[in-house]
Amino acid sequence: MSVADILDGCAAELAHDTGPAIAPARPVLRERGQREVFCGLTGIIWLHRKMQDAFFLVVGSRTCAHLLQSAAGVMIFAEPRFATAIMEERDLAGMVDAQDELDRVVNRLLERRPDIKTLFLVGSCPSEVIKLDLAKAAQRLGAVHMPRVRILNYSGSGIETTFTQGEDACLSALVPVMPALAADAPKELLIVGSLPDIVEDQFLRLFAEMGIAKVGCLPARNARDLPSVGPGTRYLLAQPFLGETAMALEGRGAQRIEALFPFGVDGTSDWLRAAAEAFGIDRALTEQVIAPGRARAARALANLRPQLEGKRITFLPDSQLEVPLARFLQDELGMELVEVGTPYLHRAHLARELDRFGPNVRLSEGQHLDRQLDRVRADRPDITVCGLGLANPLEGEGLTTKWAIELVFSPIHGFDQAADLAELFARPLRRRDMLEV
Ligand code: SF4
């Protein structure tokens, strides 16, 4: 089925991109309808592991608490660094002052847990519905507990958002409290987006070998240890879902380094080279530094390519990682992209990625669940990347699936993770082949 067939057959809004970022001829199928995604609270699961002095207090319902506990597991031996202040019926009915209740919960928490240095008050659907002003609460409580604890707020609500936006909202809440980089200070590099420590260390080592002296990370491992930002900051996005954070950084004078996202050999090389170029590093030195990683990754991918080459793949909109991962699978493993759906298409941040797509790739933004499932059934791709809730029904129809959320929880960036990333797609296909024998 071609792009034209789909567009003729559905009432979804079709837009041709006219901005300079992507070729004007590439159609984008825009859909609005029923969605099937996790909410932004999910980000707490990886953010609380990354920022080791931070605590995430969700102001929400029992549903929010259940989501967090079942997704993150219950820590028996460690003091947890997230919790839910559960809003009861009387809060929702306005019978008690929810702000007073919240003050009480926060004061008790901070008394019991002197290790907390940054506290995030995280909004949810119920707190948004009753318009509980968490910004005001953060300000009021911050005035009491600063300097020992910094109190910030953001929303992880599932209303009109997708799950990786939780990280975007959290990081953009940190930007205003980042220290200012002096106007006459030398340029500094900032890596933006939460990465597993092991991956972050690999990148920091490579930048150090290139001679880039000062490299900060947002989020930092200690939330109180924030990197500086200012007009001398050149930032590299490590994740494609950080539109708000990027805007906040630019509001403080930082400039984005345009690059592919660091997935696979090409993406990682382009990302590292772009930073090196922005810092005036000698091209020969850059190539010398990245050559061993490139070679290792290329060798590891060559082993997996026969399993993936020619296989057809559809991404349903979920993690916002879809576009760069699709580019990696197409360019480096020879997979055929049938449809690449993403909840939001950030044209500027994804421009270089989209330029790599072949002419027949169907690109969709937003979600209309029924239509998308109909297209998957008509296309019958070899593998469909989708949310947890869709995987079982699709498997039941004989389609092979991959959980999108697993891609967010796994170390997949950089040279040394390129083969692990490919393996995440190869494994379900191998399993399918074994079951078919
Ligand atoms: S924030 Fe909203 S979508 Fe997320 S668990 Fe709570 S009620 Fe559900």
Boltz pocket constraint, residues with backbone or C-beta under 6 A from the ligand:
constraints:
  - pocket:
      binder: B
      contacts: [[A, 39], [A, 40], [A, 41], [A, 60], [A, 61], [A, 63], [A, 64], [A, 65], [A, 67], [A, 123], [A, 124], [A, 125], [A, 126], [A, 156], [A, 157], [A, 158], [A, 159]]
      max_distance: 6.0
